[in-house]
Amino acid sequence: MTAFQTLSWDRKTDTLRLLDQRRLPNAEIFIECRTLSAVSEAIKTLAVRGAPAIGVTAAYGVVIGLKEQLDCHQTVDEKNFLGIINILAATRPTAVNLFWALERMKKLGLTELEKGLNPNQLYKCLLQEADRLFAEDQRDHRRLGEYGAQLIPARARILTHCNAGALACADYGTALGVIRAAQSAGKQIEVFADETRPLLQGSRLTTWELLKDEIPVTLICDNMAAHCMAQGMIDLVIVGADRIAANGDSANKIGTYSVALAARAHNLPFYIAAPTSTIDFSLADGSKIPIEERDADEVRFFGEKRTAPAAVKVYNPAFDVTPAQLITAIITEKGICKPEQLTSIKP
Ligand code: MRU
């Protein structure tokens, strides 16, 4: 277990408890979601974020939506059930883990509805599936971490971008999971965390969680990464992913592509760490990955402070796609593979 809990389900009150990541690092506050709209809002506004965490949250969101429906109407039909799924699917477009988790909940729900399961049984059955998704996330990211740790030298200075840690998953993390596993194996690790404009997941979240686990970390602004590489301060790069196409092209937080280009220019390994639930085998390459565009004020402001004229035009894509040829290897819970070998781990 990490030193904090990103999300948890309270069995006594049927409530989803989320560590509110919008408030970190200034306040450690939990929000309690009891309605479908509260869960959707939490995902949209990044109270909970990171591809695997969004998937698990959405699974519990289905359970909460079903409970609301049953409390109101004592019954649920296929149309209403699909309505719950669709509301959650409309929250964020890029991280495929959201759609992967919803697909599992939908498949199970529709099968059980067809069997004519009574509402209480249906509720129990879907809650069990959400719990399974949570437990698989914990198990898979530990496995992924152990595979990834094999790639890390005994002493390593590792650059990461955004937050692909326990805050982005049910627990442990993907890129930071590899770092945790390497440190546990006795390796001497120092992390360089990119600040990650505009929403500062690197400076607000990655540094917070690494300091909690006493993993040495140095914060840099995004535009310092190439300079640090040129100065010989970085040995390798590890980041997470939101969606990986069948050829290995990988979408991750905006700025990842520039880091990959800089790593290639300095001959440094660039690794993606992600569970297989992040791979979208239906997309041949990264050109069709939907890229979320977010509110312009995220760029016009730095935190609470306006740093640009209100009238200035803004472009604010939340993700970019790193081409497979810039990726040294992809680390999953099923092992490490070259981007071009991804299809060998297709389920
Ligand atoms: O917009 P966010 O904060 O949800 O973006 C998160 C990322 O880009 C992470 O790097 C990615 O989801 C991997 S999390 C294990």
Boltz pocket constraint, residues with backbone or C-beta under 6 A from the ligand:
constraints:
  - pocket:
      binder: B
      contacts: [[A, 46], [A, 48], [A, 49], [A, 50], [A, 51], [A, 52], [A, 95], [A, 161], [A, 162], [A, 163], [A, 164], [A, 165], [A, 168], [A, 169], [A, 173], [A, 174], [A, 175], [A, 201], [A, 239], [A, 240], [A, 241], [A, 242], [A, 252], [A, 253], [A, 254], [A, 273], [A, 318]]
      max_distance: 6.0
